[in-house]
Structure formats: C-alpha cells, structure tokens
C-alpha cells in the first residue's frame, strides 16, 4: 500500500496483516512458504487423476449452485408464489 493510499483511507482500514501488504511482498512471503513446505516434505502435488477428479467435483458443485439459483428465480416468477 502506498503512502498516498494510507492518507486517503483516513483510518478506515487496518494497516496490519497479509492482505494490507503490497502484492509483491505477499508474493515473496507465499513463495518462501511454498519452498519451505517442499523442503520439509509436507507439500502436496496433485497427480493428473487427482486434478481431474477435483475439476469434475468443482464442475458438479457449480452446476448445482446455478440450478438452485435458477429454481429460486423461477419460484419468484411463478404465479403460485405471489400471494395477494
């Protein structure tokens, strides 16, 4: 965050924490964390099969969410839903 942005915020936002850092600093810290996890042996690498399954599950979840929203909209438009 630049000094100009700090002045414009006028105490509205916290100047603490990861999210308040500039993007380059966030990136550097995250990179160190990833390298440390790999060095320690606790990092996870997806196999092609795991990645495929994760994408499939994400697609199903997204489709269900979209269908629920569409059903809600249709229910609002339905004459039965209107009680006068």
N, C-alpha and C positions, 0 to 999 in steps of 0.2 A: 504494500500500500504506500503510495507516495505521500509526501508531506502536504501537498495540496488537497488530497483526498481526506487526510486526517483533519484538516481545518474545516472542510466542508461538512464533515459528519457531526461536528459540534457535540461530541459525547453520545451520540445516538447509537453507535455500535461499539462493541468491545474491541480493543486493540490487542487482545490476547488470543492465543490458540492457533492451531494449524490453519484454519480457514481464513484467518486475517492476514496470513503471510502472503507475500507476492508469489506468483506461480512458479518462478524459477527456484525459490527457496523450498517450496513444497516438493517440487520435483527432485531436488537434490536429497532431501531427507527421505523421501519414499524410495529413491534409488538405493540409498545406504541400507534401508531396511530389507529390501529385496535381496541385496547381495549378502547381507548377514544371514538371512534365512537359508539361502542356498548353501552358504559355507557351513552352517550348522547342520544342514541336512533335514530341516523341517519344512522346506518349501515344497509345494505340490505342483507337479507338472501333469497336465491333462494328457491322457492318451487320446488318439483320434476317436476311439469308441466313446470315451467319457465325454469328450467335447460334443460329439454328435448327439448323444443322449441328452446332454444339458440343453442344447439348442432345441431339440424336439420338445422337451418339457416346457421350455420357455415359450415356445410357439403355442402349445396347448393352453397354457395359463393365459396368454394374451388373447387367444381366441375366446376363451370362457368369459374373460372380463368384457370383451367387446360385445359378446352376445347378451350379457347381463345388462349392460348399458342400453343396448338396443331394445331389450324387452321392457326396461323401465320407461323408455321414451314411448314405446307403443302403448304401454298401460296408461300413461298420462293422456295420450291422444284418444283412447278408447271412450266411447260414449258411456259405457258402464262405469267407468272410473269417475265420471262427473256426477256429483250428487247435488242437485239443486233444490 
